Amino acid sequence: MAEDINTQADRLAKAFFRKGTELDTLLKVALEEASIIVEGRAAQLAPVDTGLLRKSINHRIIERKGYPVGQVGTNVEYAPFQEFGTSKMA
């Protein structure tokens, strides 16, 4: 006996949900890998005096408006001045 349309629709909806969950996981893995690469490159490019800035660069994956986002940064106070300069420093 053939499935009725509601059973078919339910089976299809479940399959789409599984694929959506799978894609969400793959996206988070890709963001993690990309963030690690960016973190490493940022550390390579950071100027070194004491090494504090270079060692403080890290990454994390957060949710923003329901979507995963990779962030790379530091909590060192002088980091923005190193990155963007000041009125006395390029």
C-alpha positions in Angstrom: 0.0 0.0 0.0 1.4 3.4 -0.9 2.1 6.0 1.7 -0.4 8.8 2.0 0.7 12.4 1.4 0.9 13.2 5.1 3.2 10.3 5.8 5.4 11.3 2.9 5.5 14.9 4.0 6.4 14.0 7.5 9.2 11.7 6.4 10.6 14.5 4.1 10.4 17.1 6.9 12.4 14.8 9.2 15.0 14.2 6.5 15.3 18.0 6.0 15.7 18.5 9.7 18.5 15.9 9.9 20.3 17.5 7.0 19.9 21.0 8.6 21.4 19.7 11.9 24.3 18.1 9.9 25.0 21.3 8.0 24.9 23.3 11.2 27.5 21.0 12.7 29.7 21.2 9.6 29.4 25.0 9.6 30.6 25.2 13.2 33.5 22.9 12.5 34.5 25.0 9.4 34.3 28.2 11.5 36.4 26.7 14.2 39.1 25.7 11.7 39.0 29.1 9.9 39.2 30.9 13.2 42.3 28.9 14.2 44.0 29.8 11.0 43.2 33.5 11.4 44.3 33.4 15.0 47.6 31.9 14.0 48.2 34.5 11.3 47.3 37.4 13.6 49.8 36.1 16.1 52.5 35.9 13.4 51.9 39.5 12.4 51.7 40.9 15.9 54.7 43.0 16.9 56.7 41.5 19.7 58.3 43.4 22.6 57.2 41.4 25.7 55.2 38.8 23.7 52.0 39.6 25.7 50.0 40.7 22.7 51.0 37.7 20.6 50.2 35.3 23.4 46.8 36.9 24.2 45.3 36.5 20.7 42.5 33.9 20.8 39.3 32.8 19.0 35.8 31.8 19.9 32.6 30.8 18.1 29.5 32.7 19.3 25.9 32.8 18.2 24.8 36.2 16.7 21.1 36.5 15.6 20.8 32.8 15.6 23.9 32.2 13.4 27.4 31.0 14.5 30.1 33.6 14.1 33.9 33.2 14.5 35.7 35.9 16.5 39.4 36.5 16.7 40.8 39.1 19.1 42.6 40.0 22.3 41.9 41.7 25.6 45.2 43.5 25.7 44.4 47.3 26.2 47.0 48.5 23.7 46.0 46.2 20.9 43.9 48.7 19.0 46.7 51.2 19.0 49.1 48.6 17.6 46.5 47.7 14.9 45.3 51.1 13.9 48.0 53.5 15.1 47.7 56.7 17.0 48.1 60.4 16.2 51.9 59.9 16.9 52.3 56.4 15.5 51.4 54.9 12.1 
